[in-house]
Amino acid sequence: MTLKLTTTAIADVFILEPRVFGDERGFFLESFNRRRFAEAIGSDPEFVQDNHSRSGRGVLRGLHDQPGKPQGKLVRVVRGAVFDVAVDIRPASPTFGTWVGVELTADNHRQLWIPPGLSHGFLVLSDRADFLYKTTDYYAPECERCIAWNDPELAIEWPDPGVPFQVSAKDAKGLSLAQATQAG
């Protein structure tokens, strides 16, 4: 089985597309194969936690990261559609402050690899979306940080989901990129 890899504006963020076998009965795909994944991205991260999020249209989650306990994430959608965003917040990176946005849907089967040290968020574009992600470190609420999804310095071009954005109280208080990276 093959795994198609597409590079992005951030060198180590990749779009992955598994080979899908389908017929009138449905489809089959290999959603994760450690050996093929490692060959594709050029490293072999160890995943320690799987998460499942369900949200409605217009829900925007993020931008989240965990300084001190950074998580790499392999994300995908199994129901609905989201606009998924990775932001390079590594001060020494040549792409610091750059963001990448990818539409992930249950139909396109795309996955996005976001390495440790980046911030992540997504916006639900469908009536409902089931979002799955594997992480390379455990959730550590004491390390969690939120960068403002609407920070003018980042200028993320979020698509219009057709309804007002719904943001949690915590995410509404996100720091600017400058505040977040200055704080550590």
C-alpha positions in Angstrom: 0.0 0.0 0.0 1.2 3.4 -0.8 1.1 6.7 1.1 1.1 9.9 -0.9 3.0 12.7 0.9 2.6 16.4 0.0 5.0 19.0 1.4 3.7 22.3 2.8 5.1 25.8 3.4 6.4 24.5 6.7 9.1 22.0 5.9 8.2 19.3 8.4 4.4 19.6 8.2 3.0 17.1 5.7 -0.3 16.2 4.1 -0.6 12.4 3.9 -3.1 10.6 1.7 -3.5 6.8 2.1 -4.5 4.6 -0.8 -8.2 4.0 -0.8 -9.7 0.8 -2.1 -13.4 1.2 -2.9 -16.3 -0.5 -4.7 -20.1 -0.6 -4.4 -19.8 -2.0 -0.9 -17.8 0.8 0.5 -14.0 1.4 1.0 -10.9 0.2 2.8 -7.9 2.2 3.8 -5.0 1.7 6.1 -5.3 4.7 8.4 -1.9 4.2 10.1 1.1 2.0 9.5 4.1 3.0 11.6 6.7 1.8 9.1 5.1 3.6 6.1 4.5 6.7 8.1 8.1 6.8 9.3 9.4 6.3 5.7 7.1 9.0 4.4 8.0 11.8 6.9 11.7 10.7 7.5 11.4 10.1 11.3 9.7 7.6 13.6 7.7 9.4 16.3 6.1 7.3 19.0 2.4 7.9 19.5 1.1 7.6 23.1 -2.4 8.8 23.0 -5.4 8.8 20.6 -8.1 11.5 20.8 -11.6 11.9 19.3 -13.3 15.3 19.1 -16.9 15.9 17.8 -18.0 19.4 17.0 -20.7 21.3 15.1 -20.5 23.8 12.2 -18.6 26.9 13.1 -16.8 25.5 16.1 -13.2 26.7 16.2 -10.8 24.9 18.5 -7.3 26.3 19.1 -4.7 27.4 18.5 -3.2 25.0 21.1 0.3 23.8 22.0 2.1 22.6 25.1 5.4 24.3 25.8 7.6 22.0 27.9 5.7 18.9 26.8 5.2 19.5 23.0 3.0 17.1 21.2 3.3 15.9 17.6 -0.1 15.3 16.1 -1.3 13.1 13.2 -4.9 14.4 12.6 -7.7 13.3 10.3 -11.5 13.6 9.9 -13.8 10.5 9.8 -17.1 12.4 9.6 -17.7 15.8 8.0 -15.1 18.5 7.1 -12.7 20.8 8.9 -10.2 23.5 8.0 -7.1 22.4 9.9 -4.3 24.8 10.7 -0.7 24.3 11.9 1.4 27.4 13.0 5.1 27.4 13.3 5.8 29.0 16.6 9.4 27.8 17.0 11.4 31.1 17.3 14.6 29.6 15.7 12.7 28.2 12.7 13.0 29.8 9.3 9.2 29.6 8.9 8.4 31.1 12.3 5.0 32.7 12.2 4.0 30.8 9.1 0.7 28.9 9.0 -0.5 26.1 6.9 -4.2 25.3 6.4 -5.6 22.1 4.9 -9.2 21.0 4.4 -9.6 17.5 5.9 -12.8 15.6 5.1 -14.2 12.2 5.6 -14.3 11.9 1.8 -10.7 13.0 0.9 -9.2 10.9 3.7 -6.3 13.3 4.1 -4.2 13.4 7.2 -2.0 16.2 8.5 1.3 15.6 10.4 2.1 18.4 12.8 5.4 17.9 14.5 6.1 18.8 18.1 6.6 22.5 18.8 3.9 23.8 16.5 0.5 25.3 17.5 -2.7 23.6 16.1 -6.3 24.4 15.6 -9.3 23.7 13.4 -12.6 25.1 12.2 -15.6 22.8 11.5 -17.1 23.4 8.0 -19.8 20.7 8.1 -22.9 20.3 10.2 -20.9 17.9 12.4 -17.3 16.7 12.3 -15.6 13.8 14.0 -11.9 14.7 14.3 -9.3 12.0 15.3 -5.7 12.6 16.3 -2.7 10.7 17.6 -0.3 12.5 19.8 3.4 11.9 20.6 3.0 13.1 24.2 0.3 13.0 26.8 -2.1 15.9 27.4 -0.6 18.1 30.1 -3.1 20.8 31.1 -0.5 22.5 33.3 1.6 23.1 30.1 -1.3 24.0 27.7 -1.1 27.3 26.0 -3.5 29.0 23.5 -2.6 31.5 20.8 -5.3 33.7 19.5 -7.0 32.2 16.5 -7.5 35.7 15.1 -4.1 37.2 15.8 -3.5 39.8 13.1 0.2 39.0 13.0 -0.7 35.4 11.9 -3.5 36.6 9.6 -4.9 33.1 9.2 -7.4 33.0 6.4 -10.2 31.0 8.0 -12.9 30.0 5.6 -16.5 31.0 6.1 -18.4 28.1 7.7 -21.8 29.8 7.0 -22.5 30.5 10.7 -20.7 32.6 13.4 -17.6 31.1 14.9 -18.0 29.3 18.2 -14.9 29.6 20.4 -14.5 28.4 24.0 -14.0 31.0 26.7 -10.4 29.7 27.1 -9.7 30.0 23.4 -11.2 33.5 23.3 -8.5 34.6 25.7 -5.6 33.3 23.5 -2.3 35.2 23.5 -0.9 37.0 20.5 2.0 35.2 18.8 4.4 37.8 20.2 3.1 37.3 23.8 3.1 33.5 23.5 6.6 33.2 22.2 8.0 35.8 24.6 6.4 34.0 27.5 8.0 30.8 26.4 
